Structure formats: structure tokens, C-alpha cells
Amino acid sequence: MLSAIALAGDTVDVNVADVDELSAVLIGIGPAKAEKIIAFREAFGPIQTPEELLAVKGIGRKTLEKNRSRIITLLIKPQTAIKQPVGLDDTPANH
């Protein structure tokens, strides 16, 4: 069963995801490559940027580019909407 990580907007945090989550969200990544990603992060620590995945055997530039928008790392987080400050608008009372 997949957790919310794999289902939340087709993104996955490569530092916490398991084999099922990685292979479900990342294009061209099956269970074998997902296991290699997990082995890489266990051997070298948290993945800082998507480019670090190029060091994983079987992951090339094309695979990285297909998945760039799906990958969450320590330094690459999904963009969140900027909320407008409450109480400010274009009325004269707020100027």
C-alpha cells in the first residue's frame, strides 16, 4: 500500500520514500533502481539535489530530466502558494 508521499501531487521525497513509493512516482524507476537509490542514500547520507541521483547506476540524465519535477530532496522542496497577508487589500483604510 502506498503512503501519502507517493500520492501527493506526483512528488516523492527520495530521502524517506521506500521502494514502492519511488517506483510508483518516478518514471523509469522500477523496484531494482529504487533499491539502488535507497542503498545510495544509506551509504552517502541524505540526497541534497536531484543531480546526485546521476551517481546511482542505471539513472542517467534522461531519467533525471523526466523526473526532476517529481523529486523532493533536502534542498529542493515543492513550491507552495504564497498566502496574502490577512487584512491587507486595496481599500483606503489599509493604507
N, CA, C and O atoms as a printed pandas DataFrame, in Angstrom:
     atom_number atom_name residue_name chain_id  residue_number  x_coord  y_coord  z_coord
0              1         N          MET        A               1    0.844   -1.186    0.000
1              2        CA          MET        A               1    0.000    0.000    0.000
2              3         C          MET        A               1    0.881    1.238    0.000
3              4         O          MET        A               1    1.859    1.308    0.745
4              5         N          LEU        A               2    0.539    2.220   -0.837
5              6        CA          LEU        A               2    1.327    3.435   -0.942
6              7         C          LEU        A               2    0.896    4.445    0.102
7              8         O          LEU        A               2   -0.280    4.550    0.449
8              9         N          SER        A               3    1.868    5.177    0.588
9             10        CA          SER        A               3    1.553    6.208    1.576
10            11         C          SER        A               3    1.194    7.504    0.873
11            12         O          SER        A               3    1.200    7.576   -0.356
12            13         N          ALA        A               4    0.883    8.519    1.651
13            14        CA          ALA        A               4    0.525    9.819    1.106
14            15         C          ALA        A               4    1.688   10.446    0.359
15            16         O          ALA        A               4    1.469   11.280   -0.520
16            17         N          ILE        A               5    2.919   10.071    0.682
17            18        CA          ILE        A               5    4.080   10.644   -0.007
18            19         C          ILE        A               5    3.988   10.360   -1.500
19            20         O          ILE        A               5    4.244   11.253   -2.308
20            21         N          ALA        A               6    3.642    9.178   -1.872
21            22        CA          ALA        A               6    3.594    8.801   -3.281
22            23         C          ALA        A               6    2.381    9.389   -3.993
23            24         O          ALA        A               6    2.388    9.509   -5.218
24            25         N          LEU        A               7    1.364    9.748   -3.265
25            26        CA          LEU        A               7    0.137   10.208   -3.883
26            27         C          LEU        A               7   -0.018   11.722   -3.870
27            28         O          LEU        A               7   -0.924   12.243   -4.521
28            29         N          ALA        A               8    0.818   12.428   -3.165
29            30        CA          ALA        A               8    0.680   13.872   -3.012
30            31         C          ALA        A               8    1.246   14.606   -4.218
31            32         O          ALA        A               8    2.415   14.991   -4.220
32            33         N          GLY        A               9    0.423   14.803   -5.243
33            34        CA          GLY        A               9    0.819   15.595   -6.386
34            35         C          GLY        A               9    1.939   15.002   -7.217
35            36         O          GLY        A               9    2.680   15.744   -7.863
36            37         N          ASP        A              10    2.082   13.694   -7.217
37            38        CA          ASP        A              10    3.112   13.027   -8.002
38            39         C          ASP        A              10    4.513   13.504   -7.680
39            40         O          ASP        A              10    5.336   13.653   -8.583
40            41         N          THR        A              11    4.796   13.743   -6.427
41            42        CA          THR        A              11    6.154   14.038   -5.988
42            43         C          THR        A              11    6.549   13.024   -4.931
43            44         O          THR        A              11    5.699   12.418   -4.278
44            45         N          VAL        A              12    7.863   12.849   -4.773
45            46        CA          VAL        A              12    8.340   11.890   -3.792
46            47         C          VAL        A              12    9.636   12.416   -3.184
47            48         O          VAL        A              12   10.519   12.890   -3.898
48            49         N          ASP        A              13    9.739   12.330   -1.876
49            50        CA          ASP        A              13   10.962   12.703   -1.170
50            51         C          ASP        A              13   11.902   11.504   -1.226
51            52         O          ASP        A              13   11.674   10.493   -0.561
52            53         N          VAL        A              14   12.954   11.623   -2.020
53            54        CA          VAL        A              14   13.860   10.496   -2.233
54            55         C          VAL        A              14   14.659   10.144   -0.984
55            56         O          VAL        A              14   15.341    9.119   -0.962
56            57         N          ASN        A              15   14.591   10.965    0.047
57            58        CA          ASN        A              15   15.316   10.675    1.277
58            59         C          ASN        A              15   14.515    9.869    2.291
59            60         O          ASN        A              15   15.081    9.363    3.260
60            61         N          VAL        A              16   13.223    9.743    2.084
61            62        CA          VAL        A              16   12.398    8.992    3.037
62            63         C          VAL        A              16   11.519    7.928    2.387
63            64         O          VAL        A              16   10.978    7.062    3.073
64            65         N          ALA        A              17   11.379    7.992    1.073
65            66        CA          ALA        A              17   10.485    7.066    0.372
66            67         C          ALA        A              17   11.031    5.649    0.370
67            68         O          ALA        A              17   12.241    5.426    0.380
68            69         N          ASP        A              18   10.106    4.698    0.357
69            70        CA          ASP        A              18   10.512    3.294    0.258
70            71         C          ASP        A              18   10.483    2.865   -1.213
71            72         O          ASP        A              18   10.183    3.670   -2.095
72            73         N          VAL        A              19   10.791    1.614   -1.464
73            74        CA          VAL        A              19   10.872    1.087   -2.833
74            75         C          VAL        A              19    9.558    1.284   -3.573
75            76         O          VAL        A              19    9.561    1.721   -4.723
76            77         N          ASP        A              20    8.442    0.972   -2.938
77            78        CA          ASP        A              20    7.140    1.092   -3.589
78            79         C          ASP        A              20    6.831    2.533   -3.974
79            80         O          ASP        A              20    6.330    2.789   -5.069
80            81         N          GLU        A              21    7.124    3.472   -3.084
81            82        CA          GLU        A              21    6.853    4.883   -3.359
82            83         C          GLU        A              21    7.724    5.401   -4.500
83            84         O          GLU        A              21    7.231    6.079   -5.401
84            85         N          LEU        A              22    9.009    5.085   -4.461
85            86        CA          LEU        A              22    9.912    5.551   -5.519
86            87         C          LEU        A              22    9.493    4.997   -6.872
87            88         O          LEU        A              22    9.431    5.741   -7.851
88            89         N          SER        A              23    9.208    3.715   -6.939
89            90        CA          SER        A              23    8.867    3.109   -8.223
90            91         C          SER        A              23    7.480    3.518   -8.713
91            92         O          SER        A              23    7.225    3.479   -9.917
92            93         N          ALA        A              24    6.589    3.906   -7.823
93            94        CA          ALA        A              24    5.253    4.339   -8.230
94            95         C          ALA        A              24    5.253    5.756   -8.795
95            96         O          ALA        A              24    4.472    6.061   -9.696
96            97         N          VAL        A              25    6.109    6.613   -8.283
97            98        CA          VAL        A              25    6.081    8.031   -8.666
98            99         C          VAL        A              25    7.097    8.369   -9.751
99           100         O          VAL        A              25    6.797    9.165  -10.642
100          101         N          LEU        A              26    8.268    7.796   -9.699
101          102        CA          LEU        A              26    9.327    8.171  -10.632
102          103         C          LEU        A              26    9.230    7.382  -11.934
103          104         O          LEU        A              26    9.129    6.155  -11.919
104          105         N          ILE        A              27    9.260    8.080  -13.037
105          106        CA          ILE        A              27    9.159    7.488  -14.371
106          107         C          ILE        A              27   10.453    6.757  -14.696
107          108         O          ILE        A              27   11.538    7.325  -14.573
108          109         N          GLY        A              28   10.341    5.507  -15.109
109          110        CA          GLY        A              28   11.507    4.727  -15.493
110          111         C          GLY        A              28   12.275    4.133  -14.324
111          112         O          GLY        A              28   13.357    3.575  -14.504
112          113         N          ILE        A              29   11.717    4.252  -13.136
113          114        CA          ILE        A              29   12.348    3.696  -11.935
114          115         C          ILE        A              29   11.475    2.553  -11.430
115          116         O          ILE        A              29   10.364    2.763  -10.944
116          117         N          GLY        A              30   12.003    1.345  -11.557
117          118        CA          GLY        A              30   11.314    0.174  -11.035
118          119         C          GLY        A              30   11.881   -0.192   -9.679
119          120         O          GLY        A              30   12.704    0.542   -9.133
120          121         N          PRO        A              31   11.459   -1.297   -9.138
121          122        CA          PRO        A              31   11.932   -1.715   -7.815
122          123         C          PRO        A              31   13.455   -1.865   -7.717
123          124         O          PRO        A              31   14.037   -1.521   -6.688
124          125         N          ALA        A              32   14.105   -2.370   -8.764
125          126        CA          ALA        A              32   15.562   -2.570   -8.695
126          127         C          ALA        A              32   16.310   -1.242   -8.589
127          128         O          ALA        A              32   17.227   -1.107   -7.780
128          129         N          LYS        A              33   15.916   -0.260   -9.409
129          130        CA          LYS        A              33   16.569    1.050   -9.330
130          131         C          LYS        A              33   16.188    1.774   -8.042
131          132         O          LYS        A              33   17.002    2.497   -7.468
132          133         N          ALA        A              34   14.964    1.581   -7.596
133          134        CA          ALA        A              34   14.541    2.195   -6.334
134          135         C          ALA        A              34   15.398    1.673   -5.180
135          136         O          ALA        A              34   15.774    2.433   -4.287
136          137         N          GLU        A              35   15.701    0.385   -5.203
137          138        CA          GLU        A              35   16.569   -0.184   -4.166
138          139         C          GLU        A              35   17.965    0.424   -4.237
139          140         O          GLU        A              35   18.607    0.623   -3.206
140          141         N          LYS        A              36   18.440    0.720   -5.449
141          142        CA          LYS        A              36   19.750    1.355   -5.603
142          143         C          LYS        A              36   19.746    2.777   -5.052
143          144         O          LYS        A              36   20.737    3.217   -4.470
144          145         N          ILE        A              37   18.642    3.498   -5.231
145          146        CA          ILE        A              37   18.524    4.849   -4.671
146          147         C          ILE        A              37   18.594    4.777   -3.147
147          148         O          ILE        A              37   19.292    5.570   -2.515
148          149         N          ILE        A              38   17.877    3.835   -2.567
149          150        CA          ILE        A              38   17.878    3.688   -1.109
150          151         C          ILE        A              38   19.265    3.290   -0.619
151          152         O          ILE        A              38   19.730    3.815    0.393
152          153         N          ALA        A              39   19.927    2.382   -1.307
153          154        CA          ALA        A              39   21.289    1.988   -0.923
154          155         C          ALA        A              39   22.241    3.170   -1.017
155          156         O          ALA        A              39   23.122    3.322   -0.171
156          157         N          PHE        A              40   22.076    4.006   -2.033
157          158        CA          PHE        A              40   22.922    5.187   -2.206
158          159         C          PHE        A              40   22.755    6.145   -1.030
159          160         O          PHE        A              40   23.740    6.610   -0.455
160          161         N          ARG        A              41   21.496    6.439   -0.674
161          162        CA          ARG        A              41   21.290    7.394    0.429
162          163         C          ARG        A              41   21.739    6.817    1.764
163          164         O          ARG        A              41   22.165    7.564    2.645
164          165         N          GLU        A              42   21.652    5.500    1.930
165          166        CA          GLU        A              42   22.123    4.883    3.167
166          167         C          GLU        A              42   23.648    4.905    3.236
167          168         O          GLU        A              42   24.217    5.028    4.321
168          169         N          ALA        A              43   24.312    4.786    2.090
169          170        CA          ALA        A              43   25.776    4.782    2.050
170          171         C          ALA        A              43   26.365    6.182    2.151
171          172         O          ALA        A              43   27.404    6.371    2.784
172          173         N          PHE        A              44   25.707    7.176    1.526
173          174        CA          PHE        A              44   26.293    8.514    1.423
174          175         C          PHE        A              44   25.523    9.604    2.158
175          176         O          PHE        A              44   25.929   10.766    2.137
176          177         N          GLY        A              45   24.437    9.252    2.796
177          178        CA          GLY        A              45   23.657   10.246    3.528
178          179         C          GLY        A              45   22.559   10.842    2.663
179          180         O          GLY        A              45   22.370   10.433    1.517
180          181         N          PRO        A              46   21.841   11.803    3.210
181          182        CA          PRO        A              46   20.702   12.391    2.505
182          183         C          PRO        A              46   21.096   12.978    1.147
183          184         O          PRO        A              46   22.179   13.540    0.983
184          185         N          ILE        A              47   20.208   12.833    0.205
185          186        CA          ILE        A              47   20.408   13.366   -1.135
186          187         C          ILE        A              47   20.045   14.846   -1.100
187          188         O          ILE        A              47   18.931   15.222   -0.734
188          189         N          GLN        A              48   21.010   15.677   -1.489
189          190        CA          GLN        A              48   20.825   17.126   -1.433
190          191         C          GLN        A              48   20.097   17.676   -2.667
191          192         O          GLN        A              48   19.198   18.507   -2.545
192          193         N          THR        A              49   20.498   17.204   -3.855
193          194        CA          THR        A              49   19.924   17.705   -5.109
194          195         C          THR        A              49   19.598   16.528   -6.020
195          196         O          THR        A              49   20.174   15.450   -5.872
196          197         N          PRO        A              50   18.680   16.727   -6.959
197          198        CA          PRO        A              50   18.348   15.642   -7.888
198          199         C          PRO        A              50   19.561   15.149   -8.679
199          200         O          PRO        A              50   19.622   13.968   -9.022
200          201         N          GLU        A              51   20.520   16.015   -8.974
201          202        CA          GLU        A              51   21.686   15.632   -9.754
202          203         C          GLU        A              51   22.501   14.528   -9.080
203          204         O          GLU        A              51   23.195   13.777   -9.765
204          205         N          GLU        A              52   22.431   14.419   -7.777
205          206        CA          GLU        A              52   23.151   13.358   -7.074
206          207         C          GLU        A              52   22.678   11.977   -7.508
207          208         O          GLU        A              52   23.422   11.003   -7.389
208          209         N          LEU        A              53   21.452   11.882   -8.007
209          210        CA          LEU        A              53   20.930   10.593   -8.460
210          211         C          LEU        A              53   21.676   10.068   -9.684
211          212         O          LEU        A              53   21.599    8.879   -9.992
212          213         N          LEU        A              54   22.399   10.945  -10.383
213          214        CA          LEU        A              54   23.197   10.511  -11.533
214          215         C          LEU        A              54   24.314    9.555  -11.110
215          216         O          LEU        A              54   24.841    8.814  -11.940
216          217         N          ALA        A              55   24.674    9.568   -9.840
217          218        CA          ALA        A              55   25.698    8.663   -9.325
218          219         C          ALA        A              55   25.158    7.251   -9.081
219          220         O          ALA        A              55   25.927    6.322   -8.833
220          221         N          VAL        A              56   23.849    7.098   -9.151
221          222        CA          VAL        A              56   23.221    5.793   -8.952
222          223         C          VAL        A              56   23.262    5.048  -10.289
223          224         O          VAL        A              56   22.777    5.549  -11.304
224          225         N          LYS        A              57   23.837    3.866  -10.274
225          226        CA          LYS        A              57   23.955    3.071  -11.503
226          227         C          LYS        A              57   22.574    2.811  -12.102
227          228         O          LYS        A              57   21.663    2.341  -11.421
228          229         N          GLY        A              58   22.441    3.127  -13.387
229          230        CA          GLY        A              58   21.182    2.918  -14.077
230          231         C          GLY        A              58   20.334    4.165  -14.207
231          232         O          GLY        A              58   19.319    4.150  -14.902
232          233         N          ILE        A              59   20.734    5.258  -13.544
233          234        CA          ILE        A              59   19.994    6.512  -13.665
234          235         C          ILE        A              59   20.860    7.490  -14.451
235          236         O          ILE        A              59   21.935    7.892  -14.005
236          237         N          GLY        A              60   20.367    7.860  -15.630
237          238        CA          GLY        A              60   21.085    8.791  -16.482
238          239         C          GLY        A              60   20.387   10.131  -16.551
239          240         O          GLY        A              60   19.370   10.364  -15.897
240          241         N          ARG        A              61   20.957   11.002  -17.358
241          242        CA          ARG        A              61   20.430   12.360  -17.488
242          243         C          ARG        A              61   18.975   12.363  -17.979
243          244         O          ARG        A              61   18.173   13.158  -17.490
244          245         N          LYS        A              62   18.621   11.498  -18.926
245          246        CA          LYS        A              62   17.250   11.473  -19.453
246          247         C          LYS        A              62   16.247   11.088  -18.364
247          248         O          LYS        A              62   15.181   11.693  -18.246
248          249         N          THR        A              63   16.599   10.087  -17.581
249          250        CA          THR        A              63   15.713    9.678  -16.479
250          251         C          THR        A              63   15.582   10.796  -15.461
251          252         O          THR        A              63   14.491   11.058  -14.955
252          253         N          LEU        A              64   16.687   11.453  -15.163
253          254        CA          LEU        A              64   16.656   12.567  -14.209
254          255         C          LEU        A              64   15.736   13.671  -14.718
255          256         O          LEU        A              64   14.896   14.173  -13.970
256          257         N          GLU        A              65   15.888   14.051  -15.988
257          258        CA          GLU        A              65   15.082   15.147  -16.529
258          259         C          GLU        A              65   13.594   14.803  -16.571
259          260         O          GLU        A              65   12.759   15.682  -16.361
260          261         N          LYS        A              66   13.249   13.553  -16.836
261          262        CA          LYS        A              66   11.841   13.132  -16.836
262          263         C          LYS        A              66   11.230   13.276  -15.440
263          264         O          LYS        A              66   10.027   13.493  -15.299
264          265         N          ASN        A              67   12.068   13.154  -14.421
265          266        CA          ASN        A              67   11.563   13.115  -13.041
266          267         C          ASN        A              67   11.873   14.351  -12.213
267          268         O          ASN        A              67   11.465   14.430  -11.054
268          269         N          ARG        A              68   12.578   15.308  -12.775
269          270        CA          ARG        A              68   13.033   16.464  -11.987
270          271         C          ARG        A              68   11.907   17.111  -11.191
271          272         O          ARG        A              68   12.094   17.438  -10.019
272          273         N          SER        A              69   10.754   17.301  -11.799
273          274        CA          SER        A              69    9.647   17.973  -11.098
274          275         C          SER        A              69    8.983   17.073  -10.055
275          276         O          SER        A              69    8.178   17.552   -9.256
276          277         N          ARG        A              70    9.302   15.800  -10.051
277          278        CA          ARG        A              70    8.705   14.850   -9.116
278          279         C          ARG        A              70    9.572   14.617   -7.879
279          280         O          ARG        A              70    9.110   14.051   -6.887
280          281         N          ILE        A              71   10.830   15.056   -7.944
281          282        CA          ILE        A              71   11.807   14.723   -6.910
282          283         C          ILE        A              71   11.885   15.811   -5.848
283          284         O          ILE        A              71   12.060   16.991   -6.153
284          285         N          ILE        A              72   11.751   15.389   -4.600
285          286        CA          ILE        A              72   11.956   16.266   -3.453
286          287         C          ILE        A              72   13.232   15.788   -2.765
287          288         O          ILE        A              72   13.402   14.597   -2.507
288          289         N          THR        A              73   14.134   16.742   -2.470
289          290        CA          THR        A              73   15.374   16.431   -1.755
290          291         C          THR        A              73   15.519   17.417   -0.607
291          292         O          THR        A              73   14.620   18.218   -0.351
292          293         N          LEU        A              74   16.657   17.357    0.085
293          294        CA          LEU        A              74   16.874   18.293    1.193
294          295         C          LEU        A              74   16.850   19.743    0.734
295          296         O          LEU        A              74   16.322   20.604    1.438
296          297         N          LEU        A              75   17.413   20.026   -0.431
297          298        CA          LEU        A              75   17.487   21.401   -0.907
298          299         C          LEU        A              75   16.396   21.763   -1.897
299          300         O          LEU        A              75   16.171   22.945   -2.158
300          301         N          ILE        A              76   15.722   20.784   -2.449
301          302        CA          ILE        A              76   14.676   21.024   -3.442
302          303         C          ILE        A              76   13.340   20.590   -2.852
303          304         O          ILE        A              76   13.059   19.399   -2.723
304          305         N          LYS        A              77   12.530   21.568   -2.498
305          306        CA          LYS        A              77   11.214   21.297   -1.924
306          307         C          LYS        A              77   10.146   21.766   -2.912
307          308         O          LYS        A              77   10.404   22.666   -3.711
308          309         N          PRO        A              78    8.977   21.185   -2.872
309          310        CA          PRO        A              78    7.924   21.648   -3.778
310          311         C          PRO        A              78    7.533   23.076   -3.446
311          312         O          PRO        A              78    7.562   23.491   -2.288
312          313         N          GLN        A              79    7.167   23.823   -4.482
313          314        CA          GLN        A              79    6.745   25.199   -4.257
314          315         C          GLN        A              79    5.381   25.216   -3.597
315          316         O          GLN        A              79    4.505   24.411   -3.914
316          317         N          THR        A              80    5.220   26.140   -2.680
317          318        CA          THR        A              80    3.926   26.305   -2.028
318          319         C          THR        A              80    3.385   27.675   -2.385
319          320         O          THR        A              80    4.143   28.609   -2.644
320          321         N          ALA        A              81    2.095   27.781   -2.397
321          322        CA          ALA        A              81    1.469   29.055   -2.715
322          323         C          ALA        A              81    1.793   30.081   -1.636
323          324         O          ALA        A              81    1.822   29.767   -0.446
324          325         N          ILE        A              82    2.033   31.295   -2.071
325          326        CA          ILE        A              82    2.279   32.381   -1.119
326          327         C          ILE        A              82    0.927   32.930   -0.706
327          328         O          ILE        A              82    0.125   33.338   -1.546
328          329         N          LYS        A              83    0.686   32.937    0.582
329          330        CA          LYS        A              83   -0.599   33.417    1.088
330          331         C          LYS        A              83   -0.537   34.937    1.260
331          332         O          LYS        A              83    0.458   35.492    1.725
332          333         N          GLN        A              84   -1.616   35.576    0.875
333          334        CA          GLN        A              84   -1.739   37.010    1.047
334          335         C          GLN        A              84   -1.899   37.302    2.539
335          336         O          GLN        A              84   -2.663   36.612    3.213
336          337         N          PRO        A              85   -1.198   38.310    3.073
337          338        CA          PRO        A              85   -1.385   38.651    4.486
338          339         C          PRO        A              85   -2.850   38.988    4.761
339          340         O          PRO        A              85   -3.491   39.691    3.979
340          341         N          VAL        A              86   -3.360   38.494    5.851
341          342        CA          VAL        A              86   -4.751   38.724    6.217
342          343         C          VAL        A              86   -4.949   40.178    6.594
343          344         O          VAL        A              86   -4.149   40.742    7.340
344          345         N          GLY        A              87   -6.011   40.790    6.083
345          346        CA          GLY        A              87   -6.363   42.151    6.459
346          347         C          GLY        A              87   -5.816   43.202    5.507
347          348         O          GLY        A              87   -6.186   44.370    5.629
348          349         N          LEU        A              88   -4.971   42.851    4.585
349          350        CA          LEU        A              88   -4.448   43.839    3.640
350          351         C          LEU        A              88   -5.153   43.687    2.301
351          352         O          LEU        A              88   -5.245   42.592    1.746
352          353         N          ASP        A              89   -5.634   44.779    1.811
353          354        CA          ASP        A              89   -6.245   44.781    0.482
354          355         C          ASP        A              89   -6.084   46.184   -0.092
355          356         O          ASP        A              89   -5.271   46.962    0.406
356          357         N          ASP        A              90   -6.835   46.513   -1.114
357          358        CA          ASP        A              90   -6.687   47.803   -1.777
358          359         C          ASP        A              90   -7.586   48.895   -1.215
359          360         O          ASP        A              90   -7.670   49.973   -1.804
360          361         N          THR        A              91   -8.253   48.656   -0.107
361          362        CA          THR        A              91   -9.131   49.687    0.439
362          363         C          THR        A              91   -8.303   50.768    1.123
363          364         O          THR        A              91   -7.253   50.474    1.692
364          365         N          PRO        A              92   -8.762   52.010    1.074
365          366        CA          PRO        A              92   -8.005   53.125    1.677
366          367         C          PRO        A              92   -7.740   52.937    3.167
367          368         O          PRO        A              92   -6.746   53.461    3.671
368          369         N          ALA        A              93   -8.576   52.220    3.880
369          370        CA          ALA        A              93   -8.402   52.045    5.321
370          371         C          ALA        A              93   -7.104   51.291    5.646
371          372         O          ALA        A              93   -6.593   51.404    6.761
372          373         N          ASN        A              94   -6.578   50.543    4.713
373          374        CA          ASN        A              94   -5.371   49.787    4.955
374          375         C          ASN        A              94   -4.112   50.488    4.464
375          376         O          ASN        A              94   -3.046   49.873    4.438
376          377         N          HIS        A              95   -4.203   51.746    4.078
377          378        CA          HIS        A              95   -3.027   52.435    3.552
378          379         C          HIS        A              95   -2.561   53.515    4.465
379          380         O          HIS        A              95   -1.577   54.193    4.167
